[in-house]
Amino acid sequence: MTLEEVKEAYSMRDVVEMYGFEVNRAGMMHCPFHQNDKDASLKIYKKDFHCFGCGAHGDQIDFVAKLNGVSF
């Protein structure tokens, strides 16, 4: 399976929910990349994410890599 096939098979929401995060109806969640995120500041789009608090952004692969502290 190629990287593009993986990204097509799993939406961004699928990925974050696989890691146990809850996404609200507006597509927002608490950002795991910065401390004290009292308001949900990370927006989950179909194929990517963006945090309005710390500026983290990327696709499904970037999210998993950043969450695990590794680079692709």
C-alpha positions as CSV (number, residue, x, y, z in Angstrom):
1,M,0.0,0.0,0.0
2,T,1.4,3.4,-1.0
3,L,1.4,6.5,1.2
4,E,-1.3,8.1,-1.0
5,E,-3.4,4.9,-0.7
6,V,-3.2,5.0,3.1
7,K,-4.2,8.7,3.2
8,E,-7.2,7.9,0.9
9,A,-8.2,4.9,3.0
10,Y,-8.2,6.8,6.3
11,S,-9.7,10.2,6.9
12,M,-8.1,12.6,9.3
13,R,-11.0,12.0,11.7
14,D,-10.5,8.2,11.4
15,V,-6.8,8.6,12.4
16,V,-7.4,10.8,15.5
17,E,-10.2,8.6,16.7
18,M,-8.0,5.5,16.3
19,Y,-5.7,7.3,18.9
20,G,-8.6,7.8,21.3
21,F,-9.2,11.5,20.7
22,E,-12.7,12.9,20.7
23,V,-13.7,15.3,17.9
24,N,-16.8,17.4,18.5
25,R,-19.6,18.1,16.0
26,A,-17.8,21.2,14.7
27,G,-14.7,19.1,13.9
28,M,-12.7,20.5,16.8
29,M,-10.7,18.8,19.5
30,H,-8.1,19.6,22.2
31,C,-4.7,19.8,20.7
32,P,-2.3,17.1,22.0
33,F,0.7,19.2,20.8
34,H,0.6,22.0,23.4
35,Q,-0.1,22.1,27.1
36,N,-3.2,23.6,28.7
37,D,-5.5,23.6,25.7
38,K,-8.7,24.5,27.6
39,D,-10.7,25.2,24.5
40,A,-10.7,22.8,21.6
41,S,-8.3,24.6,19.2
42,L,-7.3,21.8,16.8
43,K,-9.6,21.7,13.7
44,I,-9.9,18.3,11.9
45,Y,-10.6,18.6,8.2
46,K,-11.2,15.6,5.9
47,K,-7.5,15.2,4.9
48,D,-5.6,17.4,7.3
49,F,-5.6,19.3,10.6
50,H,-4.7,22.8,11.9
51,C,-4.2,24.0,15.5
52,F,-5.2,27.7,16.0
53,G,-3.4,27.7,19.3
54,C,0.1,26.4,18.5
55,G,0.1,26.4,14.7
56,A,0.6,22.7,14.3
57,H,-0.7,21.5,10.9
58,G,-0.4,18.7,8.4
59,D,-2.0,15.5,7.0
60,Q,-2.6,12.1,8.6
61,I,1.0,11.1,8.4
62,D,2.2,14.3,9.9
63,F,-0.2,13.9,12.8
64,V,0.9,10.4,13.7
65,A,4.6,11.3,13.3
66,K,4.2,14.4,15.5
67,L,2.2,12.5,18.1
68,N,4.9,9.9,18.4
69,G,7.8,12.3,18.2
70,V,9.3,10.9,15.0
71,S,9.9,12.2,11.5
72,F,8.9,10.5,8.3
